[in-house]
């Protein structure tokens, strides 16, 4: 009897030992899973914020569902870490119980409850991850923003061949009747983008070019995500194409409205590797294709654009090397902004566009003239920038050099200057839609300019925008400096944050652009990714684009440049460099570089400045010099 008792006791103790071992193994597995699954996600989740923002305003417009899901994910991650700590505490309690039945029982309860809680947390985390992934897929068309390569906002935008495009990356609220615009840094091979149907002088039958080798379109526009059934839901012969005379900007206008009137629709624009430069070389080199996404709303835009500010200010007097600048409240069709103005016998205004008879087609969307000779127009060039919201006029009258040795051009001295921005003729009275070919300024939805800001488009002359200012015989020769910059040197930033640089003067908007390779030998504002790409060798670059604002809004005296970009890689080093291609409103280049901790030294010669003894990229940021071993300006 006693033997049976001791045998049963031994068996019971064996079962307990086996139970302890199984419990220990289970706890080890759970803890390892939690460590590998939860802790990295906490790290990632704390950084994965701000999935998109309005590039043209710099304001964050992240979908609230994504924000909530991300917060929940972070919270669950911390709960998981807490559960791991409790499990470790329970194990410690058991190991130090020294055979005390009460402590062992207490330790068991701690471990069991913690294990159950951790399993619940893991399940909740998995559900949250699934929901967040579905939201990201709906917003971005598969996989979320992640770390992009060339095809998803890489080096082709900013440092590569593309200067800008409209709509911006991940933009929302885009009207159904929008145009889609791409601006390249170099002249392009038109035949690789446009099918003119054998009638080069007839712009109304130009559509997207089709690649005959695989029967695909070189520019594809489709709802996201694309499926085999909807490979090209916007057929090439349903998208008209127009381009500027410098062969750099192409406007794609769908014949039918995008999206639908009931729900928002995500769209993707894909630029094929078959697109070529003017010299026939591939536009994207060994990379590509380049594509981006945006969301089309349920709205048809019937609101005309307005002028929000102009430089020079009305009825004021300025040095004669000032640039004329017009800023609009929305993106404007670049076909109605860019033009070369040449004086030809008797004072006609002409843009380099040729009609079927070889004659210059008159361009007079924007006129600049002096009041003493109203029949003649000032010769020069109109340039658009700031994501198509700004147009500037530079004359042909060479009047000096800036500190970089670049040309400075002037308006007529001691004159009253009149600027006229024309509204376009309307298709129907009472509707804002302009006739094509356009005869004045229109927005991306073909709405004519509301020059008198009445809220309705009335066409010319009622909606023409006119103002006057005066020039003296002086020339401003003071280079700009940087007042503020965000982030500071060496600071940490979110992968989604935009970066800002505020100058101490009003700036020439058309020089606040990304990178180089514009054919002028100059470099502008660079988001330097070289160190990051050395670390992450699987990526070919992150896309970025530049917008700007004049500050303050009432009577602006400064300009803020905003560097917008795709979601950057986590824990990687980047730099922002402002180079000598950047100019102020008087065409003075950013050199010698100057800003916080970067002194500029006046010399005895008026208009000549020297850089102080500082090394760029070390104790000064941003710099105008890409060489980290040199001294800027020397």
KETI-201039 format. One line per 10 residues: number of its first residue (from 1); for each residue x, y, z of C-alpha. Coordinates in nm, 2 decimals. Layout:
BEGIN
NUM) X,Y,Z  ...
% end
This chain:
BEGIN
1) 0.00,0.00,0.00  0.28,0.23,0.09  0.47,0.14,-0.23  0.16,0.23,-0.43  0.14,0.56,-0.25  0.50,0.66,-0.32  0.46,0.53,-0.68  0.16,0.75,-0.73  0.34,1.04,-0.57  0.64,0.99,-0.80
11) 0.41,0.97,-1.11  0.23,1.28,-1.01  0.56,1.47,-0.96  0.67,1.34,-1.30  0.35,1.48,-1.46  0.41,1.81,-1.29  0.77,1.82,-1.42  0.65,1.74,-1.77  0.38,2.01,-1.74  0.64,2.26,-1.63
21) 0.87,2.17,-1.92  0.58,2.20,-2.17  0.47,2.53,-2.01  0.83,2.65,-2.02  0.87,2.55,-2.39  0.54,2.72,-2.48  0.64,3.04,-2.30  0.98,3.04,-2.47  0.80,3.01,-2.81  0.55,3.29,-2.72
31) 0.83,3.52,-2.60  1.04,3.46,-2.91  0.74,3.53,-3.13  0.66,3.84,-2.94  1.02,3.97,-2.96  1.05,3.91,-3.33  0.71,4.03,-3.42  0.63,4.31,-3.19  0.95,4.49,-3.10  1.05,4.56,-3.47
41) 0.70,4.67,-3.54  0.70,4.92,-3.25  1.01,5.07,-3.40  0.86,5.08,-3.75  0.53,5.20,-3.63  0.67,5.50,-3.45  0.83,5.61,-3.78  0.56,5.52,-4.03  0.36,5.84,-4.00  0.23,6.10,-4.24
51) 0.18,5.88,-4.54  0.10,6.17,-4.77  0.05,6.54,-4.77  -0.07,6.82,-5.00  0.25,6.90,-5.19  0.13,7.23,-5.33  0.05,7.36,-4.98  0.29,7.18,-4.76  0.00,7.07,-4.53  -0.05,6.72,-4.40
61) -0.36,6.55,-4.55  -0.30,6.19,-4.42  -0.61,5.98,-4.43  -0.76,5.97,-4.07  -0.82,5.60,-4.10  -0.44,5.54,-4.15  -0.36,5.77,-3.85  -0.60,5.58,-3.62  -0.48,5.24,-3.74  -0.12,5.34,-3.69
71) -0.19,5.47,-3.33  -0.36,5.14,-3.25  -0.07,4.94,-3.39  0.18,5.14,-3.17  -0.04,5.09,-2.86  -0.06,4.71,-2.92  0.31,4.70,-2.97  0.37,4.86,-2.63  0.11,4.62,-2.47  0.30,4.33,-2.62
81) 0.63,4.45,-2.46  0.45,4.49,-2.13  0.32,4.13,-2.16  0.67,4.01,-2.22  0.79,4.19,-1.90  0.51,4.02,-1.70  0.60,3.68,-1.84  0.97,3.74,-1.74  0.84,3.84,-1.39  0.63,3.53,-1.36
91) 0.93,3.31,-1.46  1.15,3.49,-1.20  0.88,3.44,-0.94  0.87,3.06,-1.01  1.25,3.02,-1.02  1.28,3.19,-0.68  0.98,3.01,-0.52  1.22,2.76,-0.35  0.94,2.49,-0.35  0.69,2.72,-0.18
101) 0.35,2.60,-0.32  0.18,2.94,-0.28  0.46,3.12,-0.47  0.46,2.85,-0.74  0.08,2.87,-0.78  0.11,3.25,-0.79  0.38,3.23,-1.06  0.16,2.99,-1.26  -0.13,3.23,-1.26  0.10,3.52,-1.37
111) 0.24,3.32,-1.65  -0.09,3.17,-1.77  -0.27,3.51,-1.76  0.03,3.68,-1.93  0.04,3.42,-2.20  -0.33,3.45,-2.27  -0.30,3.83,-2.28  0.00,3.81,-2.52  -0.19,3.57,-2.75  -0.48,3.81,-2.75
121) -0.25,4.10,-2.83  -0.08,3.91,-3.11  -0.42,3.83,-3.26  -0.53,4.19,-3.23  -0.20,4.30,-3.38  -0.24,4.07,-3.68  -0.60,4.20,-3.73  -0.47,4.56,-3.71  -0.19,4.49,-3.96  -0.44,4.33,-4.20
131) -0.68,4.63,-4.18  -0.39,4.88,-4.21  -0.25,4.69,-4.51  -0.59,4.70,-4.68  -0.62,5.08,-4.62  -0.27,5.13,-4.76  -0.35,4.92,-5.06  -0.67,5.12,-5.12  -0.48,5.45,-5.10  -0.16,5.35,-5.28
141) -0.26,5.07,-5.50  -0.07,4.78,-5.34  0.17,4.73,-5.06  0.16,5.08,-4.91  0.42,5.36,-4.96  0.71,5.16,-4.82  1.06,5.24,-4.94  1.03,5.34,-5.30  1.26,5.27,-5.59  1.29,5.45,-5.93
151) 0.95,5.33,-6.05  0.78,5.45,-5.73  0.91,5.80,-5.69  1.28,5.74,-5.72  1.56,5.94,-5.87  1.37,6.02,-6.19  1.18,6.30,-6.01  1.41,6.57,-5.88  1.76,6.44,-5.94  1.66,6.26,-6.26
161) 1.49,6.35,-6.59  1.16,6.48,-6.44  1.13,6.82,-6.29  0.77,6.81,-6.18  0.42,6.68,-6.27  0.06,6.74,-6.20  -0.13,6.61,-6.01  0.14,6.57,-5.74  0.23,6.23,-5.59  -0.05,6.10,-5.37
171) -0.26,6.41,-5.42  -0.63,6.39,-5.32  -0.94,6.59,-5.42  -0.84,6.61,-5.79  -1.13,6.70,-6.01  -1.26,6.46,-6.27  -1.20,6.70,-6.56  -0.83,6.76,-6.48  -0.54,6.76,-6.72  -0.23,6.56,-6.64
181) 0.10,6.73,-6.69  0.46,6.62,-6.69  0.76,6.85,-6.72  1.10,6.71,-6.81  1.44,6.87,-6.76  1.55,6.82,-7.12  1.38,6.85,-7.46  1.21,6.52,-7.54  1.15,6.31,-7.85  0.79,6.41,-7.92
191) 0.73,6.10,-8.14  0.80,5.88,-7.84  0.51,6.04,-7.65  0.27,6.19,-7.91  0.10,6.02,-8.21  0.01,6.31,-8.44  -0.18,6.09,-8.68  0.03,6.22,-8.97  -0.10,6.58,-8.93  0.16,6.76,-8.72
201) -0.01,7.10,-8.77  -0.34,6.98,-8.64  -0.33,6.97,-8.26  -0.68,6.84,-8.21  -0.60,6.48,-8.33  -0.28,6.43,-8.12  -0.30,6.14,-7.89  -0.07,5.92,-7.68  0.19,5.72,-7.88  0.15,5.34,-7.89
211) 0.46,5.12,-7.88  0.42,4.89,-8.18  0.65,4.61,-8.03  0.41,4.52,-7.75  0.11,4.73,-7.84  0.12,4.92,-7.51  0.09,5.30,-7.46  0.40,5.49,-7.37  0.20,5.69,-7.13  -0.07,5.49,-6.94
221) -0.35,5.63,-6.72  -0.55,5.38,-6.53  -0.75,5.33,-6.21  -0.54,5.17,-5.93  -0.48,4.88,-5.90  -0.44,4.78,-6.26  -0.58,4.44,-6.36  -0.55,4.23,-6.67  -0.90,4.33,-6.76  -0.83,4.70,-6.72
231) -0.48,4.73,-6.85  -0.55,5.05,-7.03  -0.90,5.16,-6.92  -0.83,5.51,-7.05  -0.74,5.43,-7.42  -0.47,5.63,-7.59  -0.71,5.76,-7.85  -0.92,5.90,-7.56  -0.63,6.12,-7.42  -0.53,6.43,-7.62
241) -0.17,6.54,-7.59  -0.03,6.89,-7.62  0.32,7.02,-7.55  0.52,7.34,-7.51  0.75,7.47,-7.77  1.06,7.39,-7.58  0.95,7.02,-7.59  0.98,6.97,-7.22  0.62,6.99,-7.09  0.35,6.76,-7.21
251) -0.02,6.80,-7.12  -0.25,6.50,-7.13  -0.62,6.57,-7.15  -0.86,6.28,-7.12  -1.16,6.32,-7.36  -1.40,6.17,-7.10  -1.42,6.25,-6.73  -1.20,6.04,-6.50  -1.35,5.85,-6.21  -1.73,5.86,-6.13
261) -1.98,6.09,-5.96  -2.03,5.85,-5.66  -1.70,5.75,-5.51  -1.34,5.87,-5.52  -1.11,5.68,-5.76  -0.74,5.62,-5.73  -0.54,5.66,-6.05  -0.19,5.58,-6.17  0.01,5.74,-6.44  0.28,5.53,-6.59
271) 0.56,5.67,-6.80  0.71,5.39,-7.01  1.08,5.31,-7.06  1.01,5.36,-7.44  1.00,5.74,-7.38  1.31,5.90,-7.52  1.50,6.23,-7.50  1.53,6.46,-7.80  1.86,6.29,-7.90  1.69,5.95,-7.90
281) 1.85,5.82,-7.58  1.62,5.65,-7.32  1.47,5.91,-7.09  1.51,5.69,-6.78  1.84,5.53,-6.86  1.85,5.18,-6.72  1.57,5.26,-6.47  1.20,5.29,-6.49  0.93,5.30,-6.57  0.83,5.61,-6.36
291) 0.48,5.61,-6.22  0.28,5.79,-5.96  -0.06,5.78,-5.80  -0.33,6.04,-5.71  -0.70,6.03,-5.61  -0.98,6.17,-5.83  -1.28,6.31,-5.65  -1.64,6.30,-5.75  -1.64,6.67,-5.84  -1.62,6.84,-6.18
301) -1.42,7.16,-6.14  -1.62,7.46,-6.27  -1.44,7.72,-6.05  -1.22,7.97,-6.24  -0.87,8.04,-6.12  -0.77,8.37,-5.96  -0.45,8.58,-5.92  -0.35,8.59,-5.55  -0.04,8.81,-5.57  0.19,8.99,-5.81
311) 0.55,9.12,-5.80  0.63,9.41,-5.85  0.35,9.55,-5.63  0.10,9.78,-5.79  0.19,10.15,-5.81  0.54,10.10,-5.66  0.88,10.18,-5.80  1.16,9.92,-5.82  1.52,9.87,-5.96  1.50,9.78,-6.32
321) 1.64,9.43,-6.29  1.33,9.30,-6.10  1.15,9.00,-6.23  0.77,9.02,-6.30  0.59,8.74,-6.11  0.22,8.64,-6.11  0.10,8.38,-5.85  -0.23,8.19,-5.89  -0.45,8.02,-5.64  -0.42,7.69,-5.82
331) -0.23,7.50,-6.09  -0.25,7.67,-6.44  -0.23,7.49,-6.78  0.14,7.56,-6.87  0.04,7.59,-7.24  -0.11,7.93,-7.14  0.19,8.05,-6.94  0.50,7.99,-7.14  0.61,8.20,-7.43  0.90,8.37,-7.60
341) 0.83,8.73,-7.69  1.02,8.89,-7.97  1.00,9.23,-8.12  0.94,9.21,-8.49  0.91,9.50,-8.73  0.64,9.73,-8.59  0.62,9.56,-8.25  0.43,9.24,-8.29  0.42,8.98,-8.01  0.53,8.63,-8.11
351) 0.58,8.29,-7.95  0.79,8.03,-8.13  0.49,7.83,-8.26  0.45,7.78,-8.63  0.12,7.74,-8.82  0.05,7.53,-9.13  0.19,7.81,-9.35  0.51,7.85,-9.16  0.41,8.18,-8.99  0.45,8.26,-8.63
361) 0.13,8.22,-8.43  0.06,8.53,-8.23  0.10,8.48,-7.85  -0.05,8.74,-7.63  -0.18,8.56,-7.32  0.04,8.79,-7.11  0.16,9.13,-7.23  0.43,9.36,-7.08  0.46,9.71,-7.22  0.56,10.06,-7.13
371) 0.30,10.33,-7.13  0.50,10.57,-7.35  0.51,10.31,-7.64  0.19,10.11,-7.59  0.20,9.96,-7.94  0.52,9.77,-7.86  0.57,9.48,-7.62  0.88,9.43,-7.41  1.08,9.13,-7.54  1.16,8.84,-7.32
381) 1.05,8.50,-7.19  0.77,8.37,-6.97  0.86,8.08,-6.73  0.63,7.88,-6.51  0.72,7.71,-6.19  0.59,7.63,-5.83  0.39,7.33,-5.95  0.24,7.54,-6.23  0.10,7.81,-5.99  0.36,8.08,-6.08
391) 0.46,8.25,-6.40  0.76,8.50,-6.44  0.88,8.73,-6.71  1.25,8.79,-6.78  1.34,9.04,-7.05  1.60,9.01,-7.32  1.78,9.33,-7.23  2.12,9.23,-7.09  2.23,9.49,-6.83  2.49,9.33,-6.60
401) 2.63,9.02,-6.43  2.56,8.86,-6.09  2.81,8.74,-5.84  2.82,8.40,-6.02  2.91,8.57,-6.35  2.56,8.50,-6.48  2.36,8.74,-6.70  2.12,8.99,-6.54  1.84,9.13,-6.76  1.65,9.46,-6.71
411) 1.32,9.62,-6.78  1.32,9.97,-6.94  1.45,10.23,-6.70  1.24,10.51,-6.55  0.93,10.38,-6.71  0.57,10.30,-6.61  0.52,9.93,-6.69  0.18,9.77,-6.76  0.12,9.40,-6.73  -0.19,9.24,-6.88
421) -0.29,8.88,-6.81  -0.57,8.77,-7.04  -0.87,8.56,-6.97  -0.96,8.31,-7.24  -1.27,8.32,-7.46  -1.55,8.09,-7.33  -1.74,7.81,-7.50  -2.07,7.93,-7.36  -2.16,8.24,-7.17  -2.22,8.18,-6.81
431) -1.99,7.87,-6.80  -1.61,7.89,-6.71  -1.49,7.64,-6.97  -1.26,7.80,-7.23  -1.26,7.74,-7.60  -0.97,7.54,-7.75  -0.72,7.65,-7.88  -0.71,7.87,-7.57  -0.68,8.25,-7.61  -0.59,8.33,-7.25
441) -0.50,8.18,-6.91  -0.69,7.86,-6.80  -0.65,7.62,-6.52  -0.59,7.24,-6.53  -0.97,7.19,-6.58  -0.99,7.44,-6.87  -1.16,7.71,-6.67  -1.08,8.06,-6.78  -0.92,8.32,-6.56  -1.14,8.52,-6.32
451) -0.94,8.84,-6.33  -1.18,9.06,-6.15  -1.23,8.79,-5.87  -1.61,8.80,-5.90  -1.64,8.43,-5.86  -1.75,8.37,-6.22  -1.57,8.36,-6.55  -1.69,8.62,-6.79  -1.40,8.60,-7.05  -1.21,8.90,-7.19
461) -1.20,9.19,-7.14  -1.40,9.18,-6.81  -1.18,8.91,-6.66  -0.84,9.04,-6.78  -0.60,9.11,-6.49  -0.41,9.44,-6.53  -0.17,9.63,-6.30  0.10,9.90,-6.32  0.43,9.97,-6.15  0.74,10.19,-6.22
471) 1.11,10.13,-6.26  1.41,10.36,-6.18  1.76,10.34,-6.32  1.91,10.14,-6.04  2.01,9.78,-6.02  1.99,9.56,-5.71  2.31,9.36,-5.67  2.28,9.21,-5.32  2.28,8.83,-5.32  2.01,8.65,-5.11
481) 2.08,8.48,-4.77  1.91,8.20,-4.58  1.71,8.32,-4.28  1.57,7.99,-4.15  1.59,7.62,-4.23  1.40,7.31,-4.12  1.53,7.06,-4.01  1.84,7.20,-3.85  2.19,7.06,-3.91  2.21,6.70,-3.77
491) 1.85,6.69,-3.67  1.62,6.38,-3.70  1.31,6.41,-3.91  1.01,6.19,-4.00  1.05,6.01,-4.33  0.73,6.20,-4.45  0.82,6.55,-4.33  0.87,6.82,-4.59  1.18,7.04,-4.55  1.18,7.42,-4.56
501) 1.42,7.70,-4.64  1.33,8.07,-4.59  1.54,8.33,-4.77  1.58,8.69,-4.66  1.46,8.83,-5.00  1.18,8.75,-5.24  1.31,8.48,-5.48  1.28,8.40,-5.84  1.04,8.11,-5.83  1.16,7.95,-6.15
511) 1.50,7.89,-5.99  1.36,7.71,-5.69  1.36,7.37,-5.85  1.52,7.03,-5.79  1.87,6.92,-5.88  2.05,6.99,-6.21  2.07,6.85,-6.57  1.86,7.14,-6.71  2.11,7.21,-6.99  2.24,7.53,-6.83
521) 2.53,7.38,-6.63  2.37,7.50,-6.30  2.26,7.32,-5.99  1.96,7.44,-5.79  1.81,7.28,-5.47  1.93,6.93,-5.41  1.80,6.66,-5.17  2.13,6.48,-5.15  2.07,6.11,-5.10  2.43,5.98,-5.17
531) 2.50,5.87,-4.82  2.16,5.70,-4.79  2.21,5.51,-5.12  2.55,5.39,-5.00  2.38,5.23,-4.71  2.07,5.10,-4.89  2.21,4.97,-5.22  1.88,4.82,-5.33  1.73,5.17,-5.39  1.80,5.40,-5.68
541) 1.67,5.72,-5.52  1.37,5.90,-5.37  1.17,6.15,-5.57  1.13,6.51,-5.46  0.99,6.84,-5.60  1.00,7.20,-5.49  0.72,7.45,-5.41  0.74,7.80,-5.27  0.55,8.07,-5.09  0.61,8.44,-5.05
551) 0.59,8.56,-4.69  0.42,8.73,-4.53  0.11,8.71,-4.74  0.00,9.08,-4.71  0.32,9.25,-4.81  0.57,8.97,-4.88  0.95,9.04,-4.83  1.08,8.68,-4.82  1.03,8.35,-4.99  1.01,8.01,-4.84
561) 1.11,7.71,-5.05  0.95,7.37,-4.96  1.12,7.04,-5.05  0.84,6.78,-5.09  0.94,6.42,-5.13  0.83,6.06,-5.14  0.84,5.87,-4.81  1.22,5.85,-4.73  1.40,5.54,-4.59  1.41,5.50,-4.21
571) 1.73,5.58,-4.02  1.92,5.70,-4.33  2.12,6.02,-4.37  2.02,6.30,-4.61  2.13,6.65,-4.68  1.98,6.96,-4.84  2.20,7.18,-5.06  2.12,7.52,-5.20  2.33,7.59,-5.50  2.43,7.89,-5.70
581) 2.15,7.83,-5.96  1.91,7.97,-5.71  1.83,8.34,-5.76  1.64,8.62,-5.59  1.37,8.83,-5.76  1.65,9.06,-5.89  1.84,8.76,-6.05  2.12,8.76,-5.79  2.25,8.41,-5.74  2.29,8.24,-5.41
591) 2.67,8.28,-5.40  2.86,8.35,-5.19  2.64,8.13,-4.98  2.51,8.28,-4.66  2.27,8.19,-4.38  2.27,8.09,-4.01  2.63,8.04,-3.90  2.74,8.12,-4.25  2.88,8.48,-4.28  2.90,8.68,-4.60
601) 3.17,8.95,-4.61  3.12,9.28,-4.78  3.42,9.41,-4.98  3.52,9.76,-5.08  3.38,9.70,-5.43  3.00,9.76,-5.45  2.81,9.44,-5.53  3.11,9.21,-5.47  3.10,8.98,-5.16  3.32,8.71,-5.02
611) 3.24,8.39,-4.83  3.37,8.37,-4.47  3.61,8.10,-4.36  3.37,7.81,-4.32  3.35,7.46,-4.47  3.02,7.36,-4.64  2.84,7.05,-4.51  3.04,7.07,-4.18  2.96,7.39,-3.99  2.72,7.54,-4.25
621) 2.40,7.41,-4.39  2.27,7.44,-4.66  2.56,7.52,-4.88  2.61,7.61,-5.24  2.89,7.38,-5.30  2.85,7.00,-5.35  3.22,6.93,-5.27  3.24,6.86,-4.90  3.62,6.92,-4.90  3.62,7.27,-5.05
631) 3.54,7.61,-4.91  3.23,7.77,-5.07  3.29,8.08,-5.27  3.67,8.04,-5.28
% end
